Amino acid sequence: MKRMTWVVAMLAAIVGAFLLGRYTASAPDKVSGAASPVAAAEAASEADERLRQADARVADASDRAVMPAASSVAPADDAGANTSRAPGDDMQASGGPRPLLEEDLKRLDRAETMMGADGGTTSDLLDLAKNEEQDNDARRLEQLLVLALRRHGDGYTQLRLSPPHCTRSVCMLRGIGADGATLNPRSDWQRLSGAIMSEPWFREVFDDMRGFVSHDGGEAIYITLYVRCEPGTCRHGSR
């Protein structure tokens, strides 16, 4: 009888151990809160959507951070928006140089003839300034010169200037200053040109300058040629 009781007890212990093992094997799923396949798919979909939204925010921020290409920059109008006006249309700084008058053009043409009369390099540069085609960078340089004129031009109210014109080899500016014989500071193109040449970008794109000054009717006639150089090869640029 005792033997039968012991056998029954042993069988009960084995069955109990088996059931306990089954319960223990399934317990981690319950403890860890493992999701059903449907719930797991929904969670993955939500995670993907959050990643897409984050990517979109990063892309949008990157677009706003990108600066416009220099060739697309135009002086801002009074509302602060860029315009498509040609270089020089908005060249005048507040209280700065004025546009040329119609009667100035013949005087400037006469000065050009005098400037190139000796032939040589100066005559060649004048010819390039008038006849050479523009490359992709010419408009960018015109805009840089316009912005420099606006930045440094305050106070030069008795100076009249042409818009900058650039070709593949040279940029040209022409001007007339009132009372040139007395070097009126409000019409001193040579001083203003020196300020433009001190711009940090200038020596990276120009490595020579040719200037001409004459006097006509009590005014100074200015013609200035800035000679371009290939970036990285300019004599005074950074190496």
C-alpha positions in Angstrom: 0.0 0.0 0.0 2.8 2.3 0.9 4.5 1.4 -2.4 1.3 2.3 -4.3 1.1 5.6 -2.5 4.7 6.4 -3.4 4.1 5.6 -7.1 1.1 7.9 -7.2 3.0 10.7 -5.5 5.8 10.3 -8.0 3.4 10.4 -11.0 1.8 13.5 -9.5 5.2 15.2 -9.2 6.1 14.4 -12.8 2.8 15.7 -14.1 3.2 18.9 -12.0 6.8 19.4 -13.2 5.6 19.0 -16.8 2.8 21.5 -16.4 5.1 24.0 -14.6 7.5 23.8 -17.5 4.8 24.5 -20.0 3.7 27.6 -18.0 7.3 28.8 -17.6 8.0 28.5 -21.4 5.0 30.7 -22.2 5.5 33.2 -19.3 8.2 35.4 -21.0 5.7 36.3 -23.8 3.2 37.4 -21.2 5.7 39.2 -19.0 7.3 41.1 -21.9 4.0 42.0 -23.4 4.8 40.5 -26.8 2.4 41.9 -29.4 0.4 39.9 -31.8 1.5 39.9 -35.5 -1.2 42.5 -36.4 -0.1 44.8 -33.5 3.6 44.4 -34.5 2.8 45.4 -38.1 0.9 48.4 -37.0 3.7 49.5 -34.7 6.2 49.1 -37.6 4.0 51.2 -39.8 3.8 53.9 -37.3 7.6 53.9 -36.8 8.1 54.2 -40.6 5.7 57.1 -40.8 7.6 58.9 -38.0 10.8 58.4 -39.9 9.3 59.8 -43.1 8.1 62.8 -41.3 11.5 63.4 -39.7 13.2 63.0 -43.1 10.8 65.6 -44.6 11.5 68.1 -41.8 15.3 67.6 -42.3 15.0 68.1 -46.1 12.8 71.2 -45.6 15.4 72.7 -43.2 18.2 71.9 -45.7 16.4 73.7 -48.5 15.9 76.8 -46.4 19.6 76.8 -45.4 21.0 76.7 -48.9 22.2 80.1 -50.1 21.2 81.2 -53.6 23.9 81.0 -56.3 25.8 84.2 -56.6 24.8 84.5 -60.3 21.1 84.6 -59.2 21.6 87.4 -56.6 20.0 90.7 -57.5 19.8 93.8 -55.4 16.7 93.8 -53.2 13.9 96.3 -53.8 12.3 98.3 -51.0 10.3 95.4 -49.9 13.4 93.2 -49.5 12.6 90.9 -52.4 15.0 90.1 -55.2 14.3 91.4 -58.6 15.2 90.5 -62.1 16.5 94.0 -63.0 19.7 94.2 -65.0 22.9 95.1 -63.1 23.1 98.8 -62.5 19.3 99.4 -62.5 19.4 99.6 -58.7 23.1 100.5 -58.3 22.6 103.8 -56.5 23.1 103.6 -52.8 21.1 106.0 -50.6 22.8 109.3 -51.2 25.3 107.6 -53.6 26.4 107.9 -57.2 23.8 108.9 -59.9 23.3 107.4 -63.3 25.0 108.9 -66.4 23.2 111.6 -68.3 22.6 111.3 -72.0 25.0 114.1 -72.7 27.7 112.3 -70.8 28.1 109.5 -73.4 29.8 111.5 -76.1 32.3 112.8 -73.5 33.1 109.3 -72.3 33.5 108.1 -75.9 36.1 110.8 -76.5 37.9 109.8 -73.3 38.0 106.2 -74.5 39.5 107.2 -77.8 42.2 109.1 -75.9 42.8 106.2 -73.5 43.4 103.7 -76.3 45.3 106.1 -78.5 48.7 104.6 -77.7 47.6 101.1 -78.7 49.1 98.2 -76.8 47.5 96.3 -74.0 45.1 99.1 -72.9 43.7 99.4 -76.4 43.2 95.6 -76.5 41.4 95.7 -73.2 39.1 98.5 -74.3 38.2 96.4 -77.4 37.5 93.4 -75.3 35.3 95.4 -72.9 33.2 96.6 -75.9 33.1 93.5 -78.2 34.0 90.3 -76.3 31.1 88.0 -75.3 30.1 87.3 -71.7 30.8 84.0 -70.0 28.8 82.3 -67.2 30.6 84.3 -64.5 30.3 87.8 -66.1 26.9 88.5 -64.7 27.9 87.4 -61.2 30.9 89.8 -61.3 28.6 92.6 -62.5 26.3 92.0 -59.5 29.3 91.9 -57.1 30.5 95.2 -58.4 26.9 96.7 -58.0 26.7 95.5 -54.4 30.1 96.9 -53.6 29.1 100.3 -55.2 25.9 100.3 -53.0 27.9 99.3 -49.9 30.6 102.0 -50.3 28.8 104.6 -52.3 27.1 106.8 -49.7 28.3 110.4 -49.9 29.4 110.2 -53.6 26.4 112.3 -54.7 28.2 114.3 -57.4 29.5 111.2 -59.2 27.7 109.7 -62.1 28.5 106.1 -63.1 27.6 103.6 -65.8 26.4 100.1 -64.8 29.3 97.7 -64.6 29.9 95.7 -67.7 31.9 92.5 -67.7 33.1 90.1 -70.5 35.2 87.0 -70.3 38.4 89.0 -69.8 37.6 92.4 -68.3 35.0 94.5 -66.4 34.6 98.2 -67.2 33.1 101.1 -65.3 32.8 104.6 -66.7 32.0 107.8 -64.7 32.0 111.5 -64.5 32.7 113.5 -61.3 31.6 117.1 -60.8 34.3 119.7 -60.1 37.0 117.2 -61.0 39.8 119.7 -61.0 39.3 120.4 -57.3 39.0 116.6 -56.3 35.7 117.1 -54.7 35.3 114.2 -52.2 31.7 113.7 -53.2 32.8 112.9 -56.8 36.1 111.1 -56.2 35.8 107.9 -58.3 39.4 106.9 -57.6 38.7 106.8 -53.9 35.5 104.8 -54.4 37.2 102.4 -56.8 39.9 101.8 -54.1 37.2 100.8 -51.6 35.8 98.4 -54.1 39.2 96.9 -54.7 39.6 96.3 -51.0 36.6 93.9 -51.0 37.8 90.4 -50.0 36.5 88.7 -53.1 38.1 91.3 -55.5 41.6 89.8 -55.5 40.2 86.3 -56.2 38.7 87.4 -59.6 40.9 90.4 -60.7 44.6 90.7 -60.8 45.1 94.0 -62.7 43.5 97.4 -63.2 43.8 100.1 -65.9 42.5 103.6 -65.1 42.2 106.7 -67.1 41.3 110.3 -66.0 40.7 113.4 -68.1 38.9 116.7 -67.6 36.2 118.1 -69.7 34.1 121.2 -68.9 35.2 121.3 -65.3 34.4 117.7 -64.6 36.6 114.6 -64.3 36.1 111.8 -66.8 36.9 108.3 -65.4 37.3 105.0 -67.3 38.4 102.0 -65.3 39.1 98.4 -66.5 39.4 95.6 -64.0 41.3 92.7 -65.6 39.9 89.2 -64.8 41.9 86.2 -63.8 41.0 82.5 -63.5 40.2 81.6 -59.8 43.2 80.0 -58.2 45.6 81.7 -60.6 45.2 85.4 -59.6 48.5 87.0 -58.6 47.0 88.5 -55.4 44.5 85.9 -54.5 44.8 83.2 -51.9 46.7 80.1 -52.9 
